[in-house]
């Protein structure tokens, strides 16, 4: 369930970097979108019985069609938003932490574990960023900021990004606890608002 929600969010946020005005802008990103849409469809087939399962399945089929046909980013975003809400409401997913995360600990985690890829200020320009495909997320991107959710960040931080034949996997679960993920979420999310990553 969490993996499906994570991939749906990922598609909704990253699709504009793959397709613009019906044309492929980034072959690697687009191939990844196709792979993730197929994975979401497979996961949807195995969802537990629920009054929303049929609606989720229909939206997922629609999502696959949109990605395959290189539809507009808005169309894809609208459908991923629908799927997200169906999953949250139909399966009672907890999408916020039970208590306020420790931001200072989050800043320290980011400095220690994330800067090599995402850079000190979260711009996706870390020391090894150029060696990665796809490139690390720029957390200061205003458009992405408005599209992503804290739960989407949490899922990615907790479970990593699924490896495909077109991409490398971001693996964080081996060192990051559930609370570590929630502590990092506000740090990643607030870069666009000029939140300092310095721990002093």
N, C-alpha and C positions, 0 to 999 in steps of 0.2 A: 504493500500500500504506500509506504513512504517513498520507495523507489519510484513508483509511478508518479506520485505527486511531484517529486524532485525533477524527473525528466520532463514532465509537462511544463513546469516553471522554466526549466532550462531552455526548452524550445521557444516558449513565449518571449523570453528575454534575448536569446542569441540569434533568432531567425533574421532580424533586420541586417545583421552582419553577413548573412549568407545570400540573401535575395533582395534586390531593389528594382522596382518597376518591372517585375517579371523576368529579370535576368540574374544569373548567378554572379555574385560579387566575389565570392571566396569558395573555391571548389572544395576545400577541406571542410569548411564550416557547413556547406550545403550537404555534403555526403554524411556528415555527422547528424544533421537534422533528419535526413532520411532514415538513418539507422535508429535514431532515438524514437522516431514516430512508429517504426515497426516494433520496437521493444515495448512501447506504450500499448500498442494494439495487443501484443501477446499477453502483457500483464492484465489488461482489461478482461480478457477471456477467463482469467482465473480469479477474478474478484469474488469475494464472498457474496452470497445471496443477499440482496438488499432492494428496497423499492426504487433505488436510483440506478441500479446496475444497468438496466436497459438504456436509460438516458445517457449514462456515461459511455457505454459501448457505441451508441449512435454518434456522439460527439467525437469520439476517438476515430471512428471511420471517417468522419468529416475532416478531422485534422490531417489524417494521412493523405486524403485527396487534395487538401489545400497545399500541403508541403510538396507533394508530387507534381502539382500543376504550377508551382512557383507563384502562388497567390500572394496578395499584399500582406505586409507585416501586420496591418490592422486586423485583417480577417483572421490571421493565425493567432494574434493576441486575444481577440474576442473569444475564440473557441477554447484556447488554453485557459482563459479566465473562467469560462463556463465549466470546464472539466474540474478545475481547482475547487470551485464552490460546490459542485456536486459531491466531490470526494469528501470535503470538509463537513458538509451538512449531512451527507448520507452515511458516513462512517465515523462520525464524531472524532475527527482528527484534532489533536491538540496542537494548535499553531502558534502559541505564545508560551513563554516560560512561566513556571509556577511562581517565580519570585524575580525581583530586579537583578539582572546580571551585574557582576563586579567589573566595572569598566576598566579599572586600573589593571586588574589581572588580564583582561582582554587585550589591552595595549601591550602588555609584556609578552603575551602569547604571540601576538602579531609580529612584534619585533624579532622574536626568537625563531618563529616557524614559518612566517609568510613572506618576509621581505626579499628572500632570494628570488622568488618568482614575481611577486606583486610590487616590489619596491617599497622604500621607506614611507612614501606618502600614498601608497596604494594605486599608483598610476599604471601598473602592469609593466613596469620598466626595471624589474629586478636584475641582478647580475647574471642569471641564467635564463631570463625571459626569452631571449632571441633563439634559444635552442629548443623551445617547446612548440608543439603543434596540438591544438590551436594555442595562440599566444595567451598569456594570463589576462584575466579580467582587469580592466581599468575601473576601479571603484569610484573614480571621480567623474565618470561619464554621467551627465545629468539625465540623459534619455534612459539609460539602463537603470538609474536610480529610481525613476518613476515606474518602471516596469517590474522590478524584482520585489519580492516579499521577504520579510525576516525569516519566515518559515522555509522559503526556498533556499536562502543562505544557510540556514541551520541544517537542512537536509544534505546540501552539498558538502558542508564542512564535516558532517557526521559520517556520511557514506562515501564521500569522494565523488568523482565523475566517472561514469561507466566508460571503460575502455572500448573502443571500436577499432576496426581495421584502419580507420583514418585518423585516430587520435591517441594521445598518451593519456594515462589515467592520473588524476590528482588523487593521491592516497593520503588521507590524514587520520583515519580512524585508529590507526595503530598507536598514536600518541595523544589523541584528543578525546576527552571524556564528553558525555552529554552536556555537562555544565560548561566545559571548555568551549564547546560549539556555541552555546547561547552567549557566552561572554565575548566571543569574537564577532558575533552577528552585528551588534551596534557599531563596532569599530569599522568593519567593512562597509556597512551601510552609510555611515556618516562622513565618509571621505569627501563626498561632494559638498558637504556643508562646512568644509575646511576644519574638520575635527583633527587635531594634532595627534600624530601617532607616537610622539616622544613620550617616554615613560618617566621623565624627570620634570 
